[in-house]
Amino acid sequence: MSALKSLSRAMLFALLRDRTASFFTLIFPLMFLLLFGALFQNDSVSRSHVLQVGDVAVLDDLSADERRGLSEALNLEHVADRDEALSRVSDGGADAVVWEEGNGTVELRYSAADPARSGAVQGLVQSLVQSANVAATGEPPAFELATDQVEDRSIKAIQFLAPGLLGWAIAMGAAFMSAFTLVSWRKKRILRRLWLAPISPATVISARVGVSLGMALLQMALFIGIATIPFYGLQLTGFWWLAIPLVASGTLAFMSLGLLIGAWAKTDEAANAALQLVIMPMAFLSGSFFPLDGVPGWVAAISNAMPLKHLNQAMQDVLTRGEGWGAALPVIGGLLLFTAVVTAISARLFRWDDA
């Protein structure tokens, strides 16, 4: 136990003294959270700017409540000259222009520069025209559409970003720390000295695992602490604490991946190149930075084969979606199995020195 404490303390102090390692392990992932959380804090769709020329009955006859509701989607501006209005739309100064002909035809001209926005304007104006037609007949509509969203109305972008970025931070920190430690200790012949010292390999491994787990839990505390401040507004569910075993199992899984790369690489440069080649594409293909909805089938198949995808998914489930053990346990088991398999491969490639 004394040897374990001494080794753990030495490893921790070595990490903290290495400013580069500390920066990329703790500060660098947090910078992404701070930046993305601020950029996507207000993810509401901006209103479309529509110019109204003269009187348009379907707009002018709206009640006060209907007009307030319409103002949430459209910013209506009254103009007198139609040619001027069309010119402004053509130049990008407005999204659409609407006017009414003498025969009751509502004319809408829109800019095709933003298909999503122009489609929304067309749909809204078409809905207003249809409602006016129904009202003119004096008969109630035969059918009515009722819509609502499935997700909780409190969901914000931070609900997706925080778990995904935390998963990426755990993967990067655990893999880089274990790979560079192994390569550095082999080059400095520290591994050989430990081999000859009266310390069991289990003690060395336990110290390394303990330090990595401690750093991962510190990362989790920092991420959740920052993301839950009112400015970012992360809303945790009642099962958020299940993220702790998920973080622990994810740390072990990516430590084993780092050990595999560290056992293969002979230099820091080779280890860094291999880690970047594995971790960064995995982060993008695992939904750490953006959702993967609608990706091609072959991309989804590759993503499902990556441990980080399942770690991110489970972290979102327990932190923000209210899922419990049913979402966490299969992922924990899969990550531990991944750890066992990759560690066994790493043991076959392991060498005490470069000789």
Secondary structure, DSSP 8 states (H G I E B T S, - for coil): -HHHHHHHHHHHHHHHH-HHHHIIIIIHHHHHHHHHHHHTS------EEEEEES--HHHHT--HHHHHHHHTTEEEEEES-HHHHHHHHHTTS-SEEEEE-TTS-EEEEE-SSSHHHHHHHHHHHHHHHHHHHHHHHTS--S-------SS-TT--HHHHHHHHHHHHHHHHHHHHHHHHHHHHHHHTTHHHHHHHTT--HHHHHHHHHHHHHHHHHHHHHHHHHHHTSTTT-----TTGGGHHHHHHHHHHHHHHHHHHHHHH-SSHHHHHHHHHHHHHHHHHHTTSSS--TT--HHHHHHHHTSHHHHHHHHHHHHHHS---HHHHHHHHHHHHHHHHHHHHHHHHH--SS--
